[in-house]
Amino acid sequence: MRKQTILCVDDEENGLEGRESLLRQHGYEVVATTSGREGLDLFESGTVDAVILDYRMPEMMGDVVAARMKQLKPEVPIMMLSAHDALPPAALNASDTFLSKSVPPGQFVDAVADLLTARSPFFYRWLQNWKRRLSA
């Protein structure tokens, strides 16, 4: 059975390495980068089951990266991370979930598992309909 692959994008190397190590310990394959542009390239050229994306990055903000990823592969779930507990609502339009970087490791791993579980085609269609209703 193929391991699920998570793409992690964060300009802070220490946090990125910590999340990468934690995810590998829990059986995930991890592809990591510190660049939003490189994250887009990896996303487009490879197969990933989910994306974990930092919001504040110097080269390209996470919401811009997420929007481009959703244009390419809308079925791939995206978790937006931030050191700030609140982001502008528009910043989360292309994300499937939001998590603060300050959550304990166990809660982070549980949130990743939930993100992957929510990836079912039925749930994806339901979520898209729900988002459309909210914006109407």
C-alpha positions as CSV (number, residue, x, y, z in Angstrom):
1,M,0.0,0.0,0.0
2,R,1.3,3.5,-1.0
3,K,2.1,5.9,1.8
4,Q,0.1,9.1,1.7
5,T,2.2,12.0,0.5
6,I,2.1,15.4,2.2
7,L,3.6,18.5,0.7
8,C,4.8,20.9,3.4
9,V,5.6,24.5,2.4
10,D,7.0,26.9,5.1
11,D,9.8,29.5,4.9
12,E,10.8,28.8,8.5
13,E,13.2,25.9,8.2
14,N,13.0,24.8,11.9
15,G,9.2,24.5,11.9
16,L,9.3,22.8,8.6
17,E,11.8,20.2,9.7
18,G,9.9,19.5,12.9
19,R,6.6,19.0,11.0
20,E,8.4,16.9,8.4
21,S,9.9,14.6,11.1
22,L,6.6,14.3,13.0
23,L,4.7,13.4,9.9
24,R,7.3,10.8,8.9
25,Q,7.1,9.2,12.3
26,H,3.4,8.8,11.8
27,G,3.9,7.0,8.5
28,Y,3.5,9.7,5.9
29,E,5.8,10.4,3.0
30,V,6.8,14.1,3.1
31,V,8.0,16.5,0.4
32,A,9.1,19.8,1.9
33,T,10.2,23.2,0.6
34,T,10.8,26.7,2.0
35,S,9.5,28.4,-1.2
36,G,6.0,29.0,-2.3
37,R,7.1,28.9,-6.0
38,E,8.9,25.6,-5.5
39,G,5.9,24.3,-3.7
40,L,3.8,25.1,-6.7
41,D,6.2,23.3,-9.0
42,L,6.3,20.2,-6.7
43,F,2.5,20.2,-6.5
44,E,2.1,20.4,-10.2
45,S,4.7,17.8,-11.1
46,G,4.0,15.2,-8.4
47,T,1.3,13.3,-6.7
48,V,0.4,14.7,-3.3
49,D,-2.5,13.7,-1.1
50,A,-2.6,16.9,1.0
51,V,-0.8,20.2,1.4
52,I,0.3,21.9,4.6
53,L,1.0,25.5,3.8
54,D,2.3,28.5,5.8
55,Y,0.4,31.7,5.4
56,R,3.1,34.3,5.8
57,M,6.0,33.8,3.4
58,P,8.2,36.5,1.9
59,E,8.1,35.5,-1.7
60,M,4.5,34.5,-2.1
61,M,1.8,34.5,0.6
62,G,0.2,31.2,1.4
63,D,-3.3,32.2,0.2
64,V,-1.9,33.0,-3.2
65,V,-0.1,29.6,-3.4
66,A,-3.3,27.8,-2.2
67,A,-5.5,29.5,-4.8
68,R,-3.1,28.5,-7.6
69,M,-3.0,24.9,-6.3
70,K,-6.8,24.7,-6.1
71,Q,-6.9,25.9,-9.8
72,L,-4.6,23.0,-10.7
73,K,-6.0,20.2,-8.5
74,P,-9.1,21.3,-6.6
75,E,-9.6,17.9,-5.0
76,V,-6.3,18.0,-3.0
77,P,-7.0,19.3,0.5
78,I,-5.0,22.2,1.8
79,M,-4.3,23.1,5.5
80,M,-3.2,26.7,6.1
81,L,-0.9,27.2,9.0
82,S,-0.1,30.5,10.8
83,A,1.7,31.6,13.9
84,H,-1.2,34.1,14.2
85,D,-4.4,32.7,15.7
86,A,-6.6,34.7,13.3
87,L,-6.3,35.4,9.6
88,P,-8.5,37.5,7.4
89,P,-11.4,35.4,6.2
90,A,-10.5,36.0,2.5
91,A,-7.0,34.4,3.2
92,L,-8.7,31.1,3.8
93,N,-10.9,31.0,0.7
94,A,-8.7,28.3,-1.1
95,S,-7.9,26.3,2.1
96,D,-9.9,23.4,3.5
97,T,-8.8,24.0,7.1
98,F,-6.8,26.3,9.3
99,L,-4.5,25.4,12.2
100,S,-2.4,27.6,14.4
101,K,1.3,26.6,14.6
102,S,1.1,26.7,18.3
103,V,-1.1,23.5,18.6
104,P,0.5,20.5,20.3
105,P,2.1,17.9,18.0
106,G,-0.6,15.3,18.7
107,Q,-3.3,17.8,17.7
108,F,-1.4,18.6,14.5
109,V,-1.1,15.0,13.5
110,D,-4.8,14.4,14.3
111,A,-5.7,17.4,12.1
112,V,-3.7,16.1,9.2
113,A,-5.4,12.7,9.5
114,D,-8.8,14.5,9.5
115,L,-7.8,16.5,6.5
116,L,-6.9,13.3,4.6
117,T,-10.1,11.6,5.7
118,A,-12.2,14.5,4.5
119,R,-10.7,14.1,1.0
120,S,-13.4,11.7,-0.1
121,P,-15.2,12.7,-3.3
122,F,-18.5,13.0,-1.5
123,F,-17.1,15.3,1.1
124,Y,-15.3,17.4,-1.5
125,R,-18.5,17.9,-3.4
126,W,-20.4,18.8,-0.2
127,L,-17.7,21.2,0.9
128,Q,-17.7,23.0,-2.5
129,N,-21.5,23.4,-2.3
130,W,-21.3,24.7,1.2
131,K,-18.6,27.3,0.2
132,R,-20.8,28.4,-2.7
133,R,-23.8,28.8,-0.4
134,L,-21.8,30.9,2.0
135,S,-20.5,33.2,-0.7
136,A,-24.0,33.8,-2.2
